[in-house]
Amino acid sequence: MIQVGKWRVDIVSGGRFLHDGGVLFGIVPKSIWQNVQPADDQNLVPLAMNCVLARNDTHCVLIDTGHGSKLSPLDRKSHGLFPGWPLLDELSALGVSPEQVDHVVLSHLHWDHSGGATSKVNGAVIPTFPSAQFVVNRQEWADATSGQVERSGGYVSADFLPLEEAGQLRLVDHLEEIVPGIQVLQTGGHTLGHQAVLIESNGKGLIYLGDIGPTSHHIRKLWCTSYDLDLIRTREVKKQLFDFAAQNSYSVIWNHDLDIPISQIALHPKREYLVQTEIL
């Protein structure tokens, strides 16, 4: 737990999985990335799904939900998922029930970020958090629901269409305030409607990077995933976010990093970024 002004921020797990290292690091040669992220004999590396619970006296906000509980055994195997879905148990350990979450902000609608937004109950797929407003970027929603394979092929409709059917969907744009102290930043890059989340209070701040910075190793300027739809945009916005975090001593969340889920960023005199694992 860290305190960001009036916000208590806890990192909670949306699951763990194994993922192809070549996809995770894109154009970076394995001879380089394996020095910081060793892979197994199938080229797989273990990753987290780090979600964020932010609470103050008024609001209980969850950022991303992990993979959820709907996936079939075959899908779980193909994604290399670890057993179970720990998110609800970890929320319960913090004294938070699904009914108490009033906002769920989704960085984007890929299965490992939005799968837990809905659950299957008695054969029906319904929102996991019955009292929550689910916050999705407008462009992201348009692409995910377009029906065009080129745009919607990476999405699972059961993860998000029930949110609209239940009347719990809120579409937002760049720099829109979700609740006082929390706003979304449309980054593009990974998907056209990908959004980061900024939490600020009393001069303190935290940025949930989503897949703009999936692991702390992606602090390197040119390291991006193969899934990024607009590689140049990812590189540009990543630099902007890292500069902003470094200049303001804001913490950042690396949502797929098992070892360093949160850190601060220092700016080297030669303008090379350094990860700081200690939160000051």
LINJO-V870493 format. One record per helix or strand of 2 or more residues. SS is the DSSP state (A for helix, B for strand). FROM is the first residue (numbers start at 1). TO is the last residue. If there is no record, write none. Layout:
# LINJO-V870493
SS|FROM|TO ; SS|FROM|TO
This chain:
# LINJO-V870493
B|2|4 ; B|7|20 ; A|21|25 ; A|30|33 ; B|44|55 ; B|60|63 ; A|73|78 ; A|87|93 ; A|98|100 ; B|103|105 ; A|111|117 ; B|118|121 ; B|124|127 ; B|133|137 ; A|138|144 ; A|149|152 ; A|157|159 ; A|161|165 ; B|169|172 ; B|177|179 ; B|182|186 ; B|195|201 ; B|204|208 ; A|210|212 ; A|216|219 ; A|231|248 ; B|251|253 ; B|262|267 ; B|273|276
